[in-house]
Amino acid sequence: MNSLKHIENALITGATKGMGRATALAFATEGVNIAVCARNAADLDVFKAELQAVNPAIKVFTAVADGSNKAQLLNFAAEAETALGAITIVVNNLGTYSHTSILDDADDAFEKIMNTNLMPAYELYRYFGKKMIAAKHGHLFNICSVAALNPIAQAGAYSVTKAALLGLTRVMRLELQPHNVKVSAIIPGSTLTDSWKGMEVDADTMVAPQDIASAIINIYKMSPGANVDEIIIKPTPGQL
């Protein structure tokens, strides 16, 4: 397990819903301080109370910010450091899914999906990476997708951005592994999140957000000499 010499502070994007929410709750249970942002202040207030109810001993920092906006994202990162101290865990979970082919995309669709699915991970890596190198401690998790491995024609831009995120993750790992900083790609298949809202699905044939959180926590708790580079988690019956 991770050394208790480090006070662990986790910054999680897209944390008020789905996989991010489950991951934040799981880290809170482990006694890790949490920093989350969202565009809705009321959602943040409710979630902060829930996290502190799970573990009253942790610190929780929240900020109203749009994670797909670079300036707001980096301001959130700086404020989280001020409130909690050095960020030692980053979970890049923020993402959006668009069920459309590239040829049918709106004119601004690609910019929006890039700024949500790829830019935050890139910018937070640039912001925290050298600090983790100096500390020789840290773990970055990028939530990718099986669409990065097997593109979906009906979700073209999504597939492109998730493939790019997986590529970024691999570069991050190569840059950081000589400095004792870990990088893991989480590659979920069909997971029961808001992306499926409005569709008829069977929850028993899908990955649960808590499954993703469990994987992240168990990877985080490995010994200092071990890392999971990439993990694929798919529904038992196969992809939907």
N, C-alpha and C positions, 0 to 999 in steps of 0.2 A: 504494500500500500504506500501511498504518498507520505513523505516525511511530515511529521507534525511540526517541524521547525518552521514551515511556511504557513502563514495565514492565507487561506485560499479565498480569492474573490473571483466570482464568475460573472462575465458580461454575456448576456444572451439576447440575440435579436429575434424579433417575432415571437416573443415569449408569453403573450397573453392568450394564445390559442394553440391548439394542436400539439405538435411535437415539442415546440419551444416551451409551452406551458408545462407539459409533463416533465420535461428536463429540468426546468427551474424548480419545480416541486421536489424532484428527486435530489437535486443538489442541496436544497434547503434541509432536507431530511439528513443529509450527510454533514450538516454543520457548515456549509459553504455560504459565505455572504453573496448576495445576488444584486446585480444591476440590470434593470430592464427598462426599455422605453416603448412607448406606443403613442398613437396619435390621439387617443381618447383618454382624457384625464380620469373620468369616472371608472373606466376599466382598470386603470392602473391602481387607483385607490382600493378597489375591491381585491385585486390580485395581491397587492402589498399586504393587506390584512390577512389574506389566506396564507401567504408564505410565512408570515410571522406567527400565525397560529400553528403552523406545522412545526416551527422551531423558533420559540421566542428568543433564543440566544443569538440568532444571526442578525446581521445588518442587512437592510433592504433599501436600495437606492432606486428611485423611479424618476423618469423624466418624460415630459411630453415632447415627442420628437418623431419625425418621419424618417425612418431608417433608410429610405430610398433617396433621401436628400443628403448629399455629401456633407454639406456644412452642418446640418443638424446632427448627422451621425457622428461626426468628429467632435462636435461640441458635447454631445452625450458621453462620448468616450472620455473626454477630459474631465467632465463633471463627475463621472463615476470614479475616476482615480482620486479626485479630491475628496470624495465622500468616503470611499472604502480603503484607499491605498492601492498598491500595485495590483493590477489585474493579472491573475495567473491562469485563468481559464477563459477562453472565448469560444462561444458556440454560435456559429454563423448559420442561423436557422431561417432568417427572413427569406420569404420566397413567394412567388405568385405563379399560378398555372393558367395557361390560356389554351382552350381546346379549339385550336384553329390552325389551318395550314399556313405556311409562310406566305403563299400567294394570296391568301385571303386576309392577311393581317391589315389592321388599320395603319395609316401612315406613321403614327407615333408609337406603334406597339413595340417595336424592337428596342427603342430607347428606354421605354418604361420597364420592360422585362429585364433588360441588362442592368438597369439601376436598382432593381430589386433583388435579382437572383445572383448577380456577380459582383457588382461594384462594392457592396458593403463588405464582403469577405476580403476583397483586394485592399480596400482602404484601411480596414481594421488590422489587417496583417502589416501594412506599412506603418501604422501607428504604434502597434504593440510589439512587433517583431524584434526590433533592436533592443527594446527594453527587456524582453524575455531573454535575449542573448546575453545581455549584461548580467542578468540575475542567474543565468544558467538554469532557468526553471520556467515551466509553462506548458500549457497544452491547448492546442487549437483544434476544434472540431468543425468540419464543414459538412452540412447536410446536403448531400448530392441527390442523386436519383438513379434508378435503373435506366431511365431514359438517357443518361449519359453514356451507357454501355450499349443500349439497343434503342436507337431513336424512334420516336413515334411520329408518323407522318401527320397525324391529326393534331399534334402539339409540337409543331416544328420549331418555333423560336424557343419554347421551353426546353426542348431537347438540346438545342444549340447552347443555351446558357448553362445548363447543367453539365454538359460535356466540358465547357470552358471552366466551370467551377472545379470539376474533377482534375483537369489539367493544372489549374492554379494550385490545388491542394498538393499535387505531386511535386511541383516546383518548391512550394513552401517547405515540404518535408526535406527535400534535398538541401535547401539553404539552412535549415535549422537543426537538423540531426547532429551535426558536429558540435553543437552547443548545448546538448542535453535538453533541447526543447522538442516536445512531441507534437506531431500533427496526424490527425486521423480523419479519414473520409468515411462518413456514414452514408450508405447507399440503400435507401429504402425502396421497396416496391410499393404496391398499392396500399396506402395507409389511410386509415379513417380520420380524415381532417376535413376542414371546411371546403377544401378543393372539390369534394364530392357532394356538396350541398345541392339539393334539388334533384339528385340522381337516385334511382332506386338501387341500393346496394345491400348486401348481406354482411353485417359486421363480423360474423363468424368466419368469413372467407377473406378477411383483410388483416393487415398488420395494425395493431393498436398503437397509438402514440406512446403509451407506457412501455411498449416493447423497445421503441427507439431510445427512450430515456434510460431503460435498464441497461441497454448495450453501452450507452455513453458512460454511465456510472461505473460499470464493471471495467471498461477500458481505463477510465480515470484512476481506478483503485489498484491497477496492476503495479507491480514492483517497478522501481526506477529504471531497471534495465530492460523493461519490456514495453513494446508499443504495438498496437493494432494499426497497420497502415491503412487498410480498407476493409470494411465489413459490409456484406450484402445481406439484407433482411427482406425476404419476399413472403407473400402469402403461401400457406401450405398448398392450396390447390393450383398455384401459379398466378401470374398476373391477370388482373381483370381487363 
